[in-house]
Amino acid sequence: MKIFKNHTLTLLLTCLSFVVASQQFTTEFEYLNAADGLAQNHVFSVNQDKYGFMWFCTMGGLSKYDGYTFTNYYYSEEDSTTISSSFTDKFFEDSKGRYWVSTSRGFNRFYRETGQFKRYLHDDENDETLGHNTTRGIAEDSDGKLWIVHGKGIDKFDPETEVFYHYYDEKISLLRHDGDVLLTKGGEILLMGMKGIYKVDKDKKNLQFYGSPNIKADVSLEGKELYQDSYGNIWAGYNRGLAKFDPTTGKFEVVAFLGIVLDVAALKEYPNDILVIGTAGNGLILYSISQGKAINNFNYSP
């Protein structure tokens, strides 16, 4: 995957070893791109299933990688068993080993045995269908229900009955890159979009709005990634910055990165205490949670 300074890509990190105590880092990157068989170079998310296959959601299709070759899945108007859109966003494997994919037009189940997809699309005449066709983040609760962020809010989906239950808010809207969901260790369901962070209120069957962090931005602020670390901190990544969020108080704490306009694409703690921040344009940043500062930065260089 070739990394360009002005091109939004998620880094495929095939080998990254840390010696955290001495803050010494040995790194090795391998780049894979469309010339190697990837469906398209603009990668939104990366995941791995229980069999070890890597899954890449791209702007031009869903790619499966076995370590040697890619298998790509594309939308076809003539074939209803293909994915509902080649503009894919998230791949998710649930607790029963079922595969799900969110896209810019519909939600999908993928059957690995046949290579076919089942499409779930919004139907104005049926309230039990998907709430909105622009789907983003996916998470699973302790009851096996899936929570799917979309352009009008979030849906709870029962994979057994295939019924969608809706939680809407008129303030929610999604652009091309934003929208995520987090099931916290305390059992809360949080979601984010352009207008800020929300909490699902299951009793009232609505969404509680928390707002957005005070991040100065020259464009509309897009919420891209919600993540909870091993300390219990909740991180909210935006196209112009990073913030810690406390749902008990509803307060945000913006994290300062001197001289960097941070466009967050992905967040992951690896190993403990190191928050790995994938960005669009500023490479891969390693942030020490306990020290509260960036400790390394990997950038592309020709």
Number of C-alpha atoms within 10 A of each C-alpha: 21 15 22 15 14 9 12 17 23 24 24 17 12 12 10 11 13 14 10 13 6 7 9 11 11 9 11 9 12 11 12 15 15 13 11 12 18 25 25 21 23 22 26 20 19 19 15 15 16 8 7 11 14 18 22 30 29 25 20 20 23 29 23 21 17 12 10 7 12 20 13 18 19 17 19 13 11 7 10 13 16 20 31 28 25 23 22 30 29 23 26 23 19 17 12 7 11 14 17 19 26 29 27 21 20 23 29 23 21 21 13 11 6 8 11 17 22 16 18 19 17 18 13 11 7 9 13 15 19 27 28 23 20 24 30 29 26 28 19 19 17 9 7 15 18 20 24 27 28 30 21 21 27 34 24 21 21 15 14 8 7 12 15 23 18 22 19 18 16 8 12 20 19 22 14 13 18 22 31 27 26 23 20 18 11 7 10 14 20 22 26 33 30 21 18 21 26 25 19 19 14 11 6 9 12 17 20 14 19 19 15 23 20 12 18 11 13 7 8 12 21 27 29 26 25 27 21 19 19 12 10 12 14 19 23 27 28 30 23 19 25 25 21 19 22 15 16 6 8 13 15 21 15 16 15 16 12 8 6 11 18 24 22 26 26 22 21 17 18 14 13 14 18 21 20 20 23 24 24 22 21 19 21 22 21 20 19 18 17 10 10 11 13 18 13 15 13 12 13 12 7 4
